Amino acid sequence: MESPTSTASRPDYYDFLDRMRRPAAADLFRSIKSFLVSFSFHEPNAEEDGSKVQAFLAEMESAIRDHPLWANATSQEIDHALEGLEKYIMTKLFDRTFGTSTEDAVTDMEISEKIGLLQQFVKPHHLDIPKVLHNEASWLLAVKELQKINSFKAPREKLLCIMSCCQVINNLLLNISMSNDRTLSGADEFLPILIYITIKANPPQLHSNLKFVQLFRRETKLISEVEYYLTNLISAKMFIIDVNARSLSMEESEFQKHMELARLATQVSVASPSSSQGPPTSARANQEEIDMAGLLTILVNLFKVCLTLGLHSSFLSQNSSFLASNKMCFFCSKKNIIWFVILSKNHFTYQIKQNG
């Protein structure tokens, strides 16, 4: 499995730079520089910029094939040169072409926030992933590969992160298929696991990264296995955007309950102190009052949620005064289900317990 940081993924780029420094490459260098400068004359537009890049790469492929520096070069050597060229120009254009529109930024934020909520309650069975396919070690490896995507600027290297993630999943399915003598069902098993991995990973700027790869990776490279994996991750993104109770095999009331509690947990997490050292004593005392007052507001909202859902609710505090207490226990019940909610200055947790 090739990694964006592996030795095999770099020689084409450094060989390209080395050839561009030679006097014989002056004409190619002028063409590249002129192309990059031309972008400064227009406002950023992802789709138009993508079309320009694709046209330029196709034009340069012909120029490189006919150039003396690549005389008698193999098809693989020409391909390496084009990979180097793509990385060079897209690294130069990255700040202009990646996630620059307000719409993309908003979409990235909405997806990240949605995933943040789903992370708190979505389990493999919600996506109908059979237990035989559960493998925490492989899933963790896939998560880490996908989380690397924002560490790179070149479309190919971002795509390699996606490929590495998907290949971990595919290898897991193949190994389980062989060891359990079961037939793979293709996307019916692959996509749910990829969705779960995407939720666990919450890769930064998922929408912008996918759009960037689609627009600026050489079109001739977005085929076959690469196209399949990229399409599946796009499908995973759309699943998350449109997620509802039915897609998670839940009752609507249960889904809304989980989402509301996840939102409350997020509010408490954001309001909690981020450092153990904190400000001076007097300022810290004032901050603690604000934090606890904020928790009281959230508690009131939690009561409202429970009332809306038809739950009987009550709370127990360690001390008689809420503001003097560092922790309180809130629970609500319906039929034989009890929700235990622990609120404190530093954390918010909840769990479901079957009563009897």
BAZAMI-14458 format. One record per residue (C-alpha): x negated, y negated, z; residue in three letters; residue number from 1. Coordinates in nm, 2 decimals. Layout:
BAZAMI-14458
[[X,Y,Z],ALA,NUM]
...
//
This chain:
BAZAMI-14458
[[0.00,0.00,0.00],MET,1]
[[-0.16,-0.33,-0.11],GLU,2]
[[-0.16,-0.61,0.14],SER,3]
[[-0.18,-0.99,0.06],PRO,4]
[[-0.50,-1.00,0.27],THR,5]
[[-0.66,-0.68,0.13],SER,6]
[[-0.98,-0.70,-0.07],THR,7]
[[-0.80,-0.56,-0.38],ALA,8]
[[-0.56,-0.86,-0.38],SER,9]
[[-0.84,-1.13,-0.39],ARG,10]
[[-1.10,-1.05,-0.66],PRO,11]
[[-0.88,-1.17,-0.95],ASP,12]
[[-0.85,-1.51,-0.78],TYR,13]
[[-1.22,-1.56,-0.71],TYR,14]
[[-1.33,-1.43,-1.04],ASP,15]
[[-1.09,-1.68,-1.20],PHE,16]
[[-1.23,-1.97,-1.00],LEU,17]
[[-1.58,-1.86,-1.09],ASP,18]
[[-1.51,-1.86,-1.46],ARG,19]
[[-1.33,-2.19,-1.44],MET,20]
[[-1.66,-2.35,-1.31],ARG,21]
[[-1.85,-2.25,-1.62],ARG,22]
[[-1.90,-2.52,-1.89],PRO,23]
[[-1.74,-2.29,-2.15],ALA,24]
[[-1.41,-2.32,-1.95],ALA,25]
[[-1.39,-2.70,-1.98],ALA,26]
[[-1.10,-2.69,-2.23],ASP,27]
[[-0.90,-2.45,-2.01],LEU,28]
[[-0.97,-2.66,-1.70],PHE,29]
[[-0.85,-2.98,-1.88],ARG,30]
[[-0.52,-2.80,-1.97],SER,31]
[[-0.47,-2.69,-1.61],ILE,32]
[[-0.55,-3.03,-1.47],LYS,33]
[[-0.32,-3.21,-1.72],SER,34]
[[-0.04,-2.97,-1.63],PHE,35]
[[-0.07,-3.03,-1.26],LEU,36]
[[-0.09,-3.41,-1.31],VAL,37]
[[0.23,-3.40,-1.52],SER,38]
[[0.44,-3.31,-1.21],PHE,39]
[[0.36,-3.64,-1.05],SER,40]
[[0.57,-3.82,-1.32],PHE,41]
[[0.90,-3.65,-1.21],HIS,42]
[[1.10,-3.59,-0.90],GLU,43]
[[1.09,-3.24,-0.76],PRO,44]
[[1.35,-3.01,-0.90],ASN,45]
[[1.30,-2.64,-0.82],ALA,46]
[[1.48,-2.49,-1.13],GLU,47]
[[1.31,-2.73,-1.38],GLU,48]
[[0.97,-2.69,-1.21],ASP,49]
[[1.01,-2.31,-1.23],GLY,50]
[[1.08,-2.33,-1.60],SER,51]
[[0.78,-2.55,-1.66],LYS,52]
[[0.55,-2.31,-1.46],VAL,53]
[[0.68,-2.00,-1.65],GLN,54]
[[0.63,-2.17,-1.99],ALA,55]
[[0.28,-2.28,-1.89],PHE,56]
[[0.18,-1.94,-1.77],LEU,57]
[[0.30,-1.78,-2.10],ALA,58]
[[0.11,-2.05,-2.30],GLU,59]
[[-0.21,-1.99,-2.10],MET,60]
[[-0.19,-1.62,-2.14],GLU,61]
[[-0.24,-1.66,-2.52],SER,62]
[[-0.51,-1.92,-2.46],ALA,63]
[[-0.70,-1.69,-2.22],ILE,64]
[[-0.67,-1.39,-2.45],ARG,65]
[[-0.83,-1.59,-2.74],ASP,66]
[[-1.09,-1.76,-2.52],HIS,67]
[[-1.47,-1.66,-2.55],PRO,68]
[[-1.49,-1.62,-2.17],LEU,69]
[[-1.25,-1.32,-2.20],TRP,70]
[[-1.38,-1.18,-2.53],ALA,71]
[[-1.34,-0.80,-2.54],ASN,72]
[[-1.16,-0.82,-2.20],ALA,73]
[[-0.93,-0.54,-2.11],THR,74]
[[-0.56,-0.59,-2.05],SER,75]
[[-0.62,-0.55,-1.68],GLN,76]
[[-0.89,-0.83,-1.68],GLU,77]
[[-0.65,-1.06,-1.87],ILE,78]
[[-0.38,-0.98,-1.61],ASP,79]
[[-0.62,-1.06,-1.33],HIS,80]
[[-0.70,-1.39,-1.48],ALA,81]
[[-0.33,-1.48,-1.50],LEU,82]
[[-0.29,-1.37,-1.14],GLU,83]
[[-0.57,-1.61,-1.05],GLY,84]
[[-0.42,-1.89,-1.25],LEU,85]
[[-0.07,-1.84,-1.09],GLU,86]
[[-0.22,-1.86,-0.74],LYS,87]
[[-0.43,-2.16,-0.83],TYR,88]
[[-0.15,-2.37,-0.97],ILE,89]
[[0.11,-2.27,-0.72],MET,90]
[[-0.13,-2.34,-0.43],THR,91]
[[-0.18,-2.69,-0.57],LYS,92]
[[0.20,-2.74,-0.63],LEU,93]
[[0.32,-2.57,-0.31],PHE,94]
[[0.42,-2.88,-0.11],ASP,95]
[[0.62,-2.99,-0.41],ARG,96]
[[0.79,-2.66,-0.50],THR,97]
[[0.86,-2.48,-0.17],PHE,98]
[[1.17,-2.56,0.04],GLY,99]
[[1.17,-2.93,-0.06],THR,100]
[[1.54,-2.99,-0.10],SER,101]
[[1.78,-3.07,0.18],THR,102]
[[2.01,-2.79,0.07],GLU,103]
[[1.73,-2.53,0.10],ASP,104]
[[1.63,-2.66,0.44],ALA,105]
[[1.99,-2.65,0.57],VAL,106]
[[2.04,-2.30,0.43],THR,107]
[[1.71,-2.18,0.59],ASP,108]
[[1.83,-2.32,0.93],MET,109]
[[2.18,-2.17,0.90],GLU,110]
[[2.04,-1.82,0.82],ILE,111]
[[1.78,-1.84,1.09],SER,112]
[[2.04,-1.94,1.35],GLU,113]
[[2.29,-1.67,1.23],LYS,114]
[[2.01,-1.41,1.26],ILE,115]
[[1.93,-1.54,1.61],GLY,116]
[[2.28,-1.47,1.72],LEU,117]
[[2.30,-1.13,1.55],LEU,118]
[[1.97,-1.02,1.71],GLN,119]
[[2.14,-1.03,2.05],GLN,120]
[[2.39,-0.76,1.99],PHE,121]
[[2.36,-0.58,1.65],VAL,122]
[[2.24,-0.22,1.68],LYS,123]
[[2.16,0.04,1.41],PRO,124]
[[2.51,0.20,1.45],HIS,125]
[[2.68,-0.13,1.36],HIS,126]
[[2.52,-0.09,1.01],LEU,127]
[[2.60,0.28,0.99],ASP,128]
[[2.24,0.39,1.01],ILE,129]
[[2.24,0.76,1.11],PRO,130]
[[2.03,0.85,1.41],LYS,131]
[[1.81,1.08,1.20],VAL,132]
[[1.67,0.77,1.03],LEU,133]
[[1.59,0.59,1.35],HIS,134]
[[1.21,0.53,1.38],ASN,135]
[[1.11,0.24,1.60],GLU,136]
[[0.74,0.26,1.51],ALA,137]
[[0.81,0.23,1.13],SER,138]
[[1.07,-0.03,1.19],TRP,139]
[[0.83,-0.24,1.39],LEU,140]
[[0.57,-0.22,1.11],LEU,141]
[[0.82,-0.32,0.85],ALA,142]
[[0.93,-0.62,1.07],VAL,143]
[[0.56,-0.74,1.11],LYS,144]
[[0.51,-0.71,0.73],GLU,145]
[[0.81,-0.93,0.66],LEU,146]
[[0.72,-1.18,0.92],GLN,147]
[[0.39,-1.25,0.74],LYS,148]
[[0.57,-1.40,0.44],ILE,149]
[[0.52,-1.77,0.55],ASN,150]
[[0.15,-1.72,0.59],SER,151]
[[0.09,-1.74,0.22],PHE,152]
[[0.15,-1.99,-0.05],LYS,153]
[[0.12,-1.79,-0.37],ALA,154]
[[0.43,-1.62,-0.50],PRO,155]
[[0.25,-1.29,-0.56],ARG,156]
[[0.13,-1.28,-0.20],GLU,157]
[[0.47,-1.36,-0.06],LYS,158]
[[0.61,-1.08,-0.28],LEU,159]
[[0.35,-0.84,-0.15],LEU,160]
[[0.49,-0.90,0.20],CYS,161]
[[0.83,-0.80,0.08],ILE,162]
[[0.69,-0.50,-0.10],MET,163]
[[0.50,-0.39,0.20],SER,164]
[[0.80,-0.41,0.42],CYS,165]
[[1.02,-0.22,0.18],CYS,166]
[[0.76,0.04,0.11],GLN,167]
[[0.74,0.12,0.49],VAL,168]
[[1.12,0.18,0.48],ILE,169]
[[1.10,0.38,0.16],ASN,170]
[[0.82,0.60,0.30],ASN,171]
[[1.02,0.66,0.62],LEU,172]
[[1.32,0.78,0.41],LEU,173]
[[1.10,1.01,0.20],LEU,174]
[[0.93,1.16,0.51],ASN,175]
[[1.26,1.22,0.68],ILE,176]
[[1.40,1.36,0.36],SER,177]
[[1.12,1.62,0.33],MET,178]
[[1.10,1.71,0.70],SER,179]
[[1.48,1.75,0.74],ASN,180]
[[1.55,1.90,0.39],ASP,181]
[[1.81,1.63,0.32],ARG,182]
[[1.90,1.44,0.00],THR,183]
[[1.83,1.07,-0.01],LEU,184]
[[2.13,0.85,-0.10],SER,185]
[[1.93,0.56,-0.24],GLY,186]
[[2.05,0.21,-0.16],ALA,187]
[[2.32,0.35,0.07],ASP,188]
[[2.05,0.43,0.32],GLU,189]
[[1.78,0.19,0.22],PHE,190]
[[1.98,-0.14,0.23],LEU,191]
[[2.13,-0.10,0.58],PRO,192]
[[1.78,-0.04,0.72],ILE,193]
[[1.64,-0.34,0.54],LEU,194]
[[1.93,-0.55,0.67],ILE,195]
[[1.85,-0.44,1.03],TYR,196]
[[1.48,-0.50,0.97],ILE,197]
[[1.56,-0.85,0.84],THR,198]
[[1.77,-0.93,1.15],ILE,199]
[[1.49,-0.80,1.38],LYS,200]
[[1.23,-1.00,1.20],ALA,201]
[[1.42,-1.32,1.14],ASN,202]
[[1.15,-1.42,0.88],PRO,203]
[[1.10,-1.80,0.86],PRO,204]
[[1.26,-1.99,0.57],GLN,205]
[[1.40,-1.67,0.42],LEU,206]
[[1.61,-1.84,0.16],HIS,207]
[[1.33,-2.07,0.05],SER,208]
[[1.08,-1.79,0.03],ASN,209]
[[1.31,-1.57,-0.19],LEU,210]
[[1.39,-1.87,-0.41],LYS,211]
[[1.02,-1.95,-0.45],PHE,212]
[[0.93,-1.60,-0.55],VAL,213]
[[1.22,-1.58,-0.80],GLN,214]
[[1.13,-1.91,-0.97],LEU,215]
[[0.75,-1.91,-0.97],PHE,216]
[[0.64,-1.55,-0.98],ARG,217]
[[0.56,-1.45,-1.34],ARG,218]
[[0.87,-1.32,-1.49],GLU,219]
[[0.69,-1.02,-1.65],THR,220]
[[0.60,-0.91,-1.29],LYS,221]
[[0.96,-0.91,-1.16],LEU,222]
[[1.05,-0.57,-1.30],ILE,223]
[[1.09,-0.21,-1.19],SER,224]
[[1.02,-0.13,-0.82],GLU,225]
[[0.94,-0.50,-0.75],VAL,226]
[[1.27,-0.61,-0.89],GLU,227]
[[1.45,-0.34,-0.69],TYR,228]
[[1.30,-0.44,-0.36],TYR,229]
[[1.34,-0.81,-0.42],LEU,230]
[[1.71,-0.76,-0.52],THR,231]
[[1.77,-0.56,-0.20],ASN,232]
[[1.62,-0.83,0.02],LEU,233]
[[1.84,-1.09,-0.15],ILE,234]
[[2.14,-0.86,-0.08],SER,235]
[[2.03,-0.84,0.28],ALA,236]
[[2.02,-1.22,0.30],LYS,237]
[[2.37,-1.24,0.15],MET,238]
[[2.50,-0.98,0.39],PHE,239]
[[2.38,-1.19,0.68],ILE,240]
[[2.53,-1.51,0.54],ILE,241]
[[2.87,-1.34,0.50],ASP,242]
[[2.86,-1.11,0.80],VAL,243]
[[3.19,-1.04,0.97],ASN,244]
[[3.36,-0.79,1.20],ALA,245]
[[3.43,-0.54,0.92],ARG,246]
[[3.08,-0.54,0.78],SER,247]
[[2.95,-0.45,1.13],LEU,248]
[[3.22,-0.18,1.19],SER,249]
[[3.37,-0.39,1.47],MET,250]
[[3.71,-0.51,1.57],GLU,251]
[[3.75,-0.88,1.51],GLU,252]
[[3.80,-0.96,1.88],SER,253]
[[3.48,-0.77,1.97],GLU,254]
[[3.28,-0.95,1.70],PHE,255]
[[3.40,-1.29,1.81],GLN,256]
[[3.32,-1.20,2.17],LYS,257]
[[2.97,-1.10,2.09],HIS,258]
[[2.91,-1.42,1.88],MET,259]
[[3.04,-1.65,2.15],GLU,260]
[[2.83,-1.49,2.42],LEU,261]
[[2.53,-1.50,2.18],ALA,262]
[[2.59,-1.88,2.13],ARG,263]
[[2.60,-1.93,2.50],LEU,264]
[[2.28,-1.74,2.55],ALA,265]
[[2.12,-1.95,2.29],THR,266]
[[2.23,-2.27,2.46],GLN,267]
[[2.09,-2.16,2.79],VAL,268]
[[1.76,-2.06,2.62],SER,269]
[[1.72,-2.40,2.46],VAL,270]
[[1.81,-2.58,2.79],ALA,271]
[[1.57,-2.37,3.00],SER,272]
[[1.23,-2.51,3.11],PRO,273]
[[0.96,-2.40,2.86],SER,274]
[[0.67,-2.43,3.09],SER,275]
[[0.59,-2.31,3.44],SER,276]
[[0.38,-2.62,3.51],GLN,277]
[[0.63,-2.88,3.41],GLY,278]
[[0.64,-3.25,3.49],PRO,279]
[[0.55,-3.41,3.83],PRO,280]
[[0.75,-3.31,4.14],THR,281]
[[1.01,-3.59,4.13],SER,282]
[[1.07,-3.55,3.75],ALA,283]
[[1.08,-3.17,3.79],ARG,284]
[[1.35,-3.21,4.06],ALA,285]
[[1.56,-3.43,3.83],ASN,286]
[[1.51,-3.19,3.55],GLN,287]
[[1.63,-2.90,3.77],GLU,288]
[[1.94,-3.09,3.85],GLU,289]
[[2.00,-3.14,3.48],ILE,290]
[[1.93,-2.78,3.40],ASP,291]
[[2.17,-2.65,3.66],MET,292]
[[2.44,-2.90,3.56],ALA,293]
[[2.40,-2.78,3.21],GLY,294]
[[2.45,-2.42,3.33],LEU,295]
[[2.76,-2.53,3.51],LEU,296]
[[2.90,-2.67,3.18],THR,297]
[[2.81,-2.35,3.00],ILE,298]
[[2.99,-2.15,3.28],LEU,299]
[[3.30,-2.35,3.23],VAL,300]
[[3.28,-2.28,2.86],ASN,301]
[[3.23,-1.91,2.93],LEU,302]
[[3.55,-1.91,3.14],PHE,303]
[[3.73,-2.06,2.85],LYS,304]
[[3.60,-1.79,2.61],VAL,305]
[[3.72,-1.52,2.85],CYS,306]
[[4.06,-1.68,2.88],LEU,307]
[[4.08,-1.70,2.50],THR,308]
[[4.00,-1.34,2.48],LEU,309]
[[4.25,-1.24,2.75],GLY,310]
[[3.99,-1.14,3.00],LEU,311]
[[4.02,-1.16,3.38],HIS,312]
[[3.72,-1.34,3.51],SER,313]
[[3.55,-1.44,3.83],SER,314]
[[3.20,-1.53,3.96],PHE,315]
[[2.99,-1.47,4.26],LEU,316]
[[2.71,-1.70,4.37],SER,317]
[[2.42,-1.62,4.60],GLN,318]
[[2.49,-1.93,4.81],ASN,319]
[[2.80,-2.13,4.89],SER,320]
[[2.68,-2.42,4.68],SER,321]
[[2.63,-2.36,4.31],PHE,322]
[[2.37,-2.64,4.27],LEU,323]
[[2.17,-2.50,4.56],ALA,324]
[[2.17,-2.15,4.40],SER,325]
[[1.91,-2.04,4.15],ASN,326]
[[2.12,-1.76,4.02],LYS,327]
[[2.48,-1.66,4.00],MET,328]
[[2.66,-1.35,3.87],CYS,329]
[[2.97,-1.39,3.65],PHE,330]
[[3.17,-1.10,3.54],PHE,331]
[[3.49,-1.06,3.34],CYS,332]
[[3.68,-0.75,3.26],SER,333]
[[3.95,-0.61,3.03],LYS,334]
[[4.09,-0.27,3.07],LYS,335]
[[3.79,-0.05,3.17],ASN,336]
[[3.52,-0.27,3.02],ILE,337]
[[3.32,-0.50,3.25],ILE,338]
[[3.09,-0.78,3.13],TRP,339]
[[2.81,-0.87,3.37],PHE,340]
[[2.66,-1.21,3.30],VAL,341]
[[2.36,-1.34,3.49],ILE,342]
[[2.29,-1.71,3.48],LEU,343]
[[1.98,-1.87,3.62],SER,344]
[[1.76,-2.17,3.54],LYS,345]
[[1.53,-1.96,3.33],ASN,346]
[[1.74,-1.70,3.16],HIS,347]
[[2.09,-1.58,3.05],PHE,348]
[[2.16,-1.21,3.01],THR,349]
[[2.47,-1.00,2.98],TYR,350]
[[2.55,-0.64,2.95],GLN,351]
[[2.86,-0.42,2.90],ILE,352]
[[2.94,-0.15,3.14],LYS,353]
[[3.21,0.12,3.10],GLN,354]
[[3.40,0.13,3.43],ASN,355]
[[3.50,0.48,3.51],GLY,356]
//
